[in-house]
Amino acid sequence: MDHPISLTAMAVAPRARPSSYPPVFAARMAGRIKRPLGDAFGLRSFGVNLTELQPGACSALHHAHSRQDEFIFVLEGEPVLVTGAGGETVLRPGDCAGFPAGGAAHHLENRSAAPVRYLEIGDRAEGDEVFYPADDLTAVREDGAWRFCHKDGRPY
């Protein structure tokens, strides 16, 4: 398959399915739009998304990865970075944040009246486990896809 060398980020179509979370959690991702830039180039080792959060939206459920490093760079707006033990930081355009594998749980919230846009970058490590401290949910990356379970191991 041929992939472009360059493109206009906003020309990349948003993901057809706004969230891969089980339906009970996916509804909480309303107002989040992800444009999979890495996929548009055929990148396999890491992903890059141009993500937009409408007012009131959040980036993800509060989570931490076992193997995946994550990085974000704020382009527009002022998201609130929510971390570990209740820490909160307002980020502004030009700010960035990194989340090493095994680090603190985190997510972004748009508490403002204007949209937020940021780049998110993460590797695609097989066997990565995701922990969701506030929800009855775990995930494991297997064969390039996420498998979701309850914390007791029952599948969704």
MIDOSE-1310 file (N, C-alpha, C; in nm, 2 decimals, decimal comma, always signed):
residues 156
mdhp	+0,08/-0,12/+0,00/+0,00/+0,00/+0,00/+0,09/+0,12/+0,00; +0,06/+0,22/-0,09/+0,13/+0,34/-0,09/+0,08/+0,44/+0,01; +0,17/+0,51/+0,07/+0,14/+0,61/+0,17/+0,20/+0,74/+0,13; +0,14/+0,86/+0,17/+0,20/+0,99/+0,13/+0,33/+1,01/+0,21
islt	+0,41/+1,10/+0,16/+0,53/+1,15/+0,23/+0,49/+1,26/+0,32; +0,39/+1,34/+0,28/+0,35/+1,46/+0,36/+0,20/+1,48/+0,33; +0,13/+1,55/+0,42/-0,01/+1,58/+0,41/-0,05/+1,69/+0,50; -0,17/+1,74/+0,49/-0,22/+1,84/+0,58/-0,30/+1,76/+0,69
amav	-0,26/+1,78/+0,81/-0,31/+1,70/+0,92/-0,46/+1,70/+0,93; -0,52/+1,82/+0,91/-0,67/+1,83/+0,92/-0,74/+1,76/+0,81; -0,67/+1,73/+0,70/-0,73/+1,66/+0,59/-0,74/+1,51/+0,62; -0,68/+1,46/+0,72/-0,69/+1,32/+0,76/-0,83/+1,30/+0,83
apra	-0,90/+1,20/+0,78/-1,03/+1,18/+0,83/-1,03/+1,13/+0,98; -1,12/+1,18/+1,06/-1,13/+1,13/+1,20/-1,16/+0,98/+1,20; -1,12/+0,92/+1,31/-1,15/+0,77/+1,32/-1,30/+0,75/+1,30; -1,33/+0,65/+1,23/-1,47/+0,62/+1,21/-1,54/+0,58/+1,34
rpss	-1,47/+0,51/+1,43/-1,52/+0,47/+1,56/-1,45/+0,55/+1,66; -1,52/+0,65/+1,73/-1,46/+0,74/+1,82/-1,38/+0,68/+1,93; -1,42/+0,56/+1,97/-1,35/+0,49/+2,09/-1,35/+0,34/+2,07; -1,24/+0,28/+2,12/-1,24/+0,13/+2,12/-1,28/+0,08/+2,25
yppv	-1,31/+0,16/+2,35/-1,36/+0,12/+2,48/-1,49/+0,04/+2,47; -1,52/-0,05/+2,56/-1,65/-0,11/+2,56/-1,76/-0,01/+2,57; -1,88/-0,03/+2,51/-1,98/+0,07/+2,50/-2,01/+0,14/+2,63; -2,01/+0,08/+2,75/-2,04/+0,15/+2,87/-1,94/+0,26/+2,90
faar	-1,82/+0,25/+2,85/-1,72/+0,35/+2,87/-1,70/+0,44/+2,75; -1,73/+0,39/+2,63/-1,71/+0,47/+2,50/-1,80/+0,60/+2,50; -1,91/+0,59/+2,56/-2,00/+0,71/+2,57/-1,94/+0,83/+2,64; -1,84/+0,80/+2,73/-1,78/+0,91/+2,80/-1,67/+0,98/+2,71
magr	-1,65/+0,93/+2,59/-1,55/+0,99/+2,50/-1,62/+1,09/+2,40; -1,75/+1,12/+2,43/-1,82/+1,21/+2,34/-1,74/+1,35/+2,34; -1,73/+1,40/+2,22/-1,66/+1,53/+2,21/-1,51/+1,52/+2,19; -1,46/+1,39/+2,17/-1,32/+1,37/+2,14/-1,31/+1,32/+1,99
ikrp	-1,23/+1,39/+1,92/-1,21/+1,35/+1,78/-1,06/+1,33/+1,75; -1,03/+1,20/+1,70/-0,89/+1,17/+1,68/-0,87/+1,15/+1,53; -0,76/+1,21/+1,48/-0,72/+1,19/+1,34/-0,59/+1,11/+1,35; -0,59/+0,99/+1,30/-0,48/+0,90/+1,31/-0,37/+0,93/+1,21
lgda	-0,29/+1,03/+1,24/-0,18/+1,07/+1,14/-0,08/+0,96/+1,12; -0,04/+0,89/+1,22/+0,06/+0,78/+1,20/+0,01/+0,67/+1,10; -0,12/+0,64/+1,12/-0,18/+0,54/+1,03/-0,18/+0,59/+0,88; -0,20/+0,72/+0,86/-0,20/+0,77/+0,73/-0,07/+0,75/+0,65
fglr	+0,04/+0,75/+0,73/+0,17/+0,73/+0,68/+0,22/+0,58/+0,68; +0,13/+0,49/+0,73/+0,17/+0,35/+0,74/+0,27/+0,32/+0,85; +0,28/+0,41/+0,96/+0,37/+0,39/+1,07/+0,32/+0,27/+1,15; +0,42/+0,18/+1,18/+0,38/+0,06/+1,26/+0,44/+0,05/+1,40
sfgv	+0,55/+0,12/+1,43/+0,61/+0,11/+1,56/+0,55/+0,21/+1,66; +0,50/+0,32/+1,61/+0,44/+0,41/+1,70/+0,32/+0,48/+1,63; +0,23/+0,54/+1,72/+0,11/+0,61/+1,66/+0,12/+0,75/+1,69; +0,06/+0,83/+1,60/+0,05/+0,98/+1,62/-0,09/+1,02/+1,59
nlte	-0,16/+1,08/+1,68/-0,29/+1,13/+1,66/-0,30/+1,28/+1,68; -0,37/+1,35/+1,59/-0,41/+1,49/+1,61/-0,55/+1,47/+1,68; -0,55/+1,51/+1,81/-0,67/+1,49/+1,89/-0,74/+1,63/+1,92; -0,87/+1,64/+1,91/-0,94/+1,76/+1,94/-1,04/+1,72/+2,05
lqpg	-1,05/+1,80/+2,16/-1,14/+1,79/+2,26/-1,24/+1,91/+2,26; -1,37/+1,88/+2,24/-1,46/+1,99/+2,25/-1,48/+2,02/+2,40; -1,54/+2,14/+2,43/-1,56/+2,18/+2,57/-1,64/+2,06/+2,64; -1,58/+2,03/+2,76/-1,64/+1,93/+2,84/-1,59/+1,79/+2,81
acsa	-1,51/+1,77/+2,71/-1,46/+1,63/+2,67/-1,33/+1,60/+2,74; -1,31/+1,47/+2,74/-1,18/+1,42/+2,80/-1,10/+1,34/+2,70; -0,98/+1,32/+2,72/-0,89/+1,25/+2,63/-0,91/+1,10/+2,63; -0,93/+1,05/+2,75/-0,93/+0,91/+2,78/-0,99/+0,88/+2,92
lhha	-1,01/+0,76/+2,95/-1,04/+0,73/+3,09/-0,90/+0,75/+3,16; -0,91/+0,77/+3,29/-0,79/+0,79/+3,37/-0,71/+0,65/+3,36; -0,58/+0,65/+3,32/-0,52/+0,53/+3,29/-0,37/+0,54/+3,30; -0,30/+0,42/+3,30/-0,15/+0,41/+3,30/-0,12/+0,29/+3,22
hsrq	-0,01/+0,30/+3,14/+0,04/+0,18/+3,06/+0,15/+0,11/+3,13; +0,16/-0,02/+3,10/+0,27/-0,10/+3,16/+0,40/-0,09/+3,07; +0,38/-0,08/+2,93/+0,49/-0,08/+2,84/+0,50/+0,04/+2,75; +0,39/+0,11/+2,73/+0,38/+0,22/+2,63/+0,42/+0,35/+2,70
defi	+0,52/+0,42/+2,63/+0,54/+0,56/+2,66/+0,45/+0,64/+2,58; +0,40/+0,75/+2,64/+0,31/+0,85/+2,58/+0,37/+0,99/+2,59; +0,34/+1,07/+2,49/+0,38/+1,21/+2,48/+0,27/+1,29/+2,42; +0,24/+1,41/+2,48/+0,15/+1,50/+2,42/+0,21/+1,64/+2,40
fvle	+0,17/+1,71/+2,30/+0,21/+1,85/+2,27/+0,09/+1,93/+2,24; +0,06/+2,03/+2,32/-0,06/+2,11/+2,30/-0,04/+2,21/+2,19; -0,14/+2,21/+2,10/-0,13/+2,31/+1,98/-0,23/+2,43/+2,01; -0,35/+2,40/+2,06/-0,45/+2,50/+2,08/-0,53/+2,47/+2,21
gepv	-0,57/+2,58/+2,27/-0,66/+2,56/+2,39/-0,58/+2,54/+2,52; -0,65/+2,51/+2,62/-0,60/+2,49/+2,76/-0,65/+2,37/+2,83; -0,60/+2,25/+2,79/-0,65/+2,13/+2,86/-0,60/+2,12/+3,01; -0,67/+2,05/+3,09/-0,62/+2,03/+3,23/-0,57/+1,89/+3,23
lvtg	-0,44/+1,87/+3,27/-0,38/+1,74/+3,28/-0,41/+1,69/+3,42; -0,48/+1,58/+3,43/-0,51/+1,52/+3,56/-0,42/+1,40/+3,58; -0,35/+1,40/+3,69/-0,25/+1,29/+3,71/-0,27/+1,22/+3,85; -0,21/+1,10/+3,86/-0,20/+1,02/+3,98/-0,29/+1,05/+4,09
agge	-0,23/+1,11/+4,20/-0,30/+1,13/+4,32/-0,38/+1,27/+4,32; -0,45/+1,29/+4,21/-0,53/+1,41/+4,21/-0,46/+1,54/+4,16; -0,34/+1,53/+4,11/-0,27/+1,65/+4,07/-0,33/+1,70/+3,94; -0,34/+1,83/+3,93/-0,39/+1,90/+3,81/-0,30/+2,01/+3,76
tvlr	-0,28/+2,02/+3,63/-0,20/+2,12/+3,57/-0,27/+2,17/+3,44; -0,29/+2,30/+3,43/-0,34/+2,36/+3,31/-0,23/+2,37/+3,21; -0,25/+2,31/+3,09/-0,15/+2,32/+2,99/-0,19/+2,43/+2,88; -0,10/+2,49/+2,82/-0,12/+2,59/+2,72/-0,05/+2,56/+2,59
pgdc	-0,09/+2,62/+2,48/-0,02/+2,60/+2,35/+0,13/+2,61/+2,37; +0,20/+2,50/+2,32/+0,35/+2,50/+2,33/+0,39/+2,41/+2,45; +0,30/+2,38/+2,54/+0,33/+2,29/+2,65/+0,33/+2,15/+2,61; +0,41/+2,06/+2,67/+0,40/+1,92/+2,64/+0,41/+1,84/+2,77
agfp	+0,38/+1,71/+2,77/+0,39/+1,63/+2,88/+0,42/+1,49/+2,83; +0,50/+1,41/+2,92/+0,54/+1,28/+2,88/+0,50/+1,18/+3,00; +0,46/+1,06/+2,96/+0,42/+0,96/+3,05/+0,49/+0,83/+3,02; +0,60/+0,81/+3,10/+0,67/+0,68/+3,08/+0,59/+0,56/+3,12
agga	+0,62/+0,45/+3,05/+0,56/+0,32/+3,09/+0,58/+0,30/+3,24; +0,47/+0,25/+3,30/+0,48/+0,22/+3,44/+0,46/+0,34/+3,53; +0,44/+0,46/+3,47/+0,43/+0,58/+3,55/+0,29/+0,61/+3,60; +0,26/+0,73/+3,64/+0,14/+0,77/+3,70/+0,02/+0,76/+3,60
ahhl	-0,10/+0,74/+3,65/-0,22/+0,74/+3,57/-0,25/+0,89/+3,53; -0,31/+0,91/+3,42/-0,33/+1,04/+3,37/-0,45/+1,05/+3,27; -0,49/+1,17/+3,24/-0,58/+1,20/+3,13/-0,59/+1,35/+3,12; -0,65/+1,40/+3,01/-0,67/+1,54/+2,99/-0,82/+1,57/+2,99
enrs	-0,86/+1,69/+3,04/-1,00/+1,73/+3,04/-1,00/+1,87/+2,98; -1,10/+1,90/+2,89/-1,12/+2,03/+2,84/-1,23/+2,10/+2,93; -1,19/+2,18/+3,02/-1,29/+2,25/+3,11/-1,32/+2,39/+3,06; -1,26/+2,42/+2,95/-1,28/+2,56/+2,89/-1,40/+2,56/+2,80
aapv	-1,43/+2,68/+2,74/-1,53/+2,70/+2,65/-1,49/+2,69/+2,50; -1,36/+2,67/+2,48/-1,30/+2,66/+2,35/-1,24/+2,52/+2,32; -1,24/+2,48/+2,19/-1,18/+2,35/+2,16/-1,03/+2,34/+2,20; -0,98/+2,22/+2,23/-0,84/+2,20/+2,25/-0,79/+2,10/+2,14
ryle	-0,67/+2,13/+2,09/-0,61/+2,04/+1,99/-0,47/+2,01/+2,04; -0,43/+1,88/+2,03/-0,30/+1,84/+2,07/-0,25/+1,72/+1,99; -0,12/+1,70/+1,98/-0,07/+1,58/+1,92/-0,04/+1,48/+2,03; -0,08/+1,36/+2,01/-0,04/+1,25/+2,10/+0,04/+1,14/+2,03
igdr	+0,14/+1,10/+2,10/+0,24/+1,00/+2,03/+0,26/+0,89/+2,14; +0,25/+0,77/+2,09/+0,28/+0,65/+2,17/+0,32/+0,54/+2,09; +0,40/+0,45/+2,16/+0,44/+0,33/+2,08/+0,33/+0,23/+2,08; +0,35/+0,12/+2,00/+0,24/+0,02/+1,99/+0,29/-0,11/+2,04
aegd	+0,34/-0,11/+2,16/+0,41/-0,23/+2,22/+0,30/-0,34/+2,24; +0,33/-0,46/+2,18/+0,25/-0,58/+2,21/+0,26/-0,62/+2,36; +0,15/-0,66/+2,41/+0,16/-0,70/+2,55/+0,14/-0,59/+2,65; +0,13/-0,47/+2,60/+0,11/-0,35/+2,69/-0,02/-0,37/+2,76
evfy	-0,02/-0,35/+2,89/-0,14/-0,36/+2,98/-0,17/-0,22/+3,02; -0,30/-0,19/+3,02/-0,35/-0,06/+3,07/-0,44/-0,08/+3,19; -0,41/+0,01/+3,29/-0,48/+0,00/+3,42/-0,56/+0,13/+3,43; -0,69/+0,11/+3,47/-0,78/+0,22/+3,48/-0,82/+0,22/+3,63
padd	-0,75/+0,30/+3,71/-0,78/+0,30/+3,86/-0,92/+0,34/+3,90; -0,99/+0,42/+3,82/-1,12/+0,47/+3,86/-1,23/+0,39/+3,80; -1,20/+0,29/+3,72/-1,30/+0,22/+3,65/-1,28/+0,07/+3,65; -1,39/-0,01/+3,64/-1,37/-0,16/+3,64/-1,33/-0,20/+3,50
ltav	-1,21/-0,18/+3,47/-1,16/-0,20/+3,33/-1,01/-0,23/+3,33; -0,96/-0,32/+3,25/-0,82/-0,34/+3,22/-0,82/-0,37/+3,07; -0,70/-0,35/+3,01/-0,69/-0,37/+2,87/-0,55/-0,43/+2,84; -0,54/-0,52/+2,74/-0,41/-0,57/+2,69/-0,41/-0,56/+2,54
redg	-0,29/-0,52/+2,49/-0,27/-0,51/+2,35/-0,22/-0,64/+2,29; -0,30/-0,71/+2,21/-0,27/-0,84/+2,15/-0,30/-0,84/+2,00; -0,20/-0,88/+1,92/-0,22/-0,88/+1,78/-0,27/-0,75/+1,72; -0,21/-0,64/+1,77/-0,24/-0,51/+1,72/-0,38/-0,45/+1,76
awrf	-0,45/-0,52/+1,86/-0,58/-0,47/+1,90/-0,59/-0,47/+2,05; -0,68/-0,40/+2,10/-0,70/-0,39/+2,25/-0,81/-0,49/+2,29; -0,78/-0,57/+2,39/-0,87/-0,67/+2,45/-0,91/-0,61/+2,59; -1,04/-0,58/+2,61/-1,08/-0,52/+2,74/-1,15/-0,63/+2,83
chkd	-1,12/-0,62/+2,96/-1,18/-0,71/+3,06/-1,21/-0,62/+3,18; -1,30/-0,68/+3,26/-1,33/-0,63/+3,40/-1,20/-0,66/+3,48; -1,19/-0,59/+3,59/-1,07/-0,61/+3,68/-1,06/-0,75/+3,73; -1,17/-0,83/+3,74/-1,16/-0,97/+3,78/-1,13/-1,06/+3,67
grpy	-1,11/-1,01/+3,55/-1,07/-1,09/+3,43/-1,18/-1,13/+3,34; -1,31/-1,11/+3,37/-1,42/-1,13/+3,28/-1,41/-1,04/+3,16; -1,42/-1,09/+3,04/-1,42/-1,01/+2,92/-1,54/-0,92/+2,91; -1,53/-0,80/+2,84/-1,64/-0,72/+2,81/-1,70/-0,77/+2,68
